[in-house]
Amino acid sequence: MASNIAQNYPYSSESEEERAVVVARTLASKDGLADRVKAESIQADREPRWWVWKCTTPGCPGLLHSVGLARNARAVYTLCDTCAQTFLR
């Protein structure tokens, strides 16, 4: 997980249904990722729309999707749909 909390602007937004599908697919793509996300975040309230950000990993064309709230910081916990890295927003 990135150690800094980014203060950049969102790239786009997505519906709850779109977010849930992408997050589920990404969590299933890497062994242990779902357990890590569960340990490092708490579930956020259900929202009709969620912000999406560009991934900050060099060379990664992915998007960051909200997965919940970080346990150890006041930030949205996000997951990249391409490189499966987690970030705080």
N, C-alpha and C positions, 0 to 999 in steps of 0.2 A: 504494500500500500504506500502511496506517496506520502511523504512526511509533512508536506505543506498543504494548506487548504487553499485551493484556487479561488480567485476573486474575478474570474472572467465571466463574460456574458454567455448565456445559453445559445446554442446553434439553432435549435428548433424545439418542437414539442411533439408529444405522441400521446395517444389515448392509453388508458389503463390496460385495455386488451392488447394493444400493440406492444406495450412495455412488458407485460407478463409473458407473452410468447417469446420475445427476444431474450429476456432474462432466463427463462426456463431452458431454452436451447443452449445458451452460453454456459449456464451452470452444469449442464449435462455433458459439455464438450471436454471437460478437463477433470480428471480424478481428484477428489478432495476439495475442489473449488466450492461446492455447495456447503461443505462443513466449515470452510474458512470464512465464507461470507456470513454464515449463521453465527459463528463465534465473534465476528468483528462488528456486527450490525444488529439493529433491532428493526422490527417491521414498522414502517411508517403508516399513517392513516391512509385509507384508500382515497385517491383523488381521481377526478375525471380526466385530467391532463397532467402530464409530467414533462419537465424540461429534459432536453437532450443536449450534450456537449460534444465537441470534437475531442478525440483522444489525444493526449499530450505526449504519448510515447513516440520518440523519433521514428519516422517512416511508417507509422501505423495509420491506415486510413479509416479506422473504426470510429464508432460513436459510443459515448458513455451514457448508460441508462441507469436511472435511479433504482437501487435495490432496497433501500431503507435508510435508517439514520445511524451514524457512527456511534458506537458504544462509548468511545473515549473522547469525543469532541462534538461540538455543536455544528454538525455538517451533514450534508446528504452523502450517503455512501453510494458510489457508482461503480459500474462494471462495464468494461469495454467489450463490445460484441465481437471484436476481431482478435485482439491479443489476450483477452481474459484477465487483464490487469485491473486492480481496484484503485479507486481514487476517492478523495474527499472533495466535495464541492461546496 
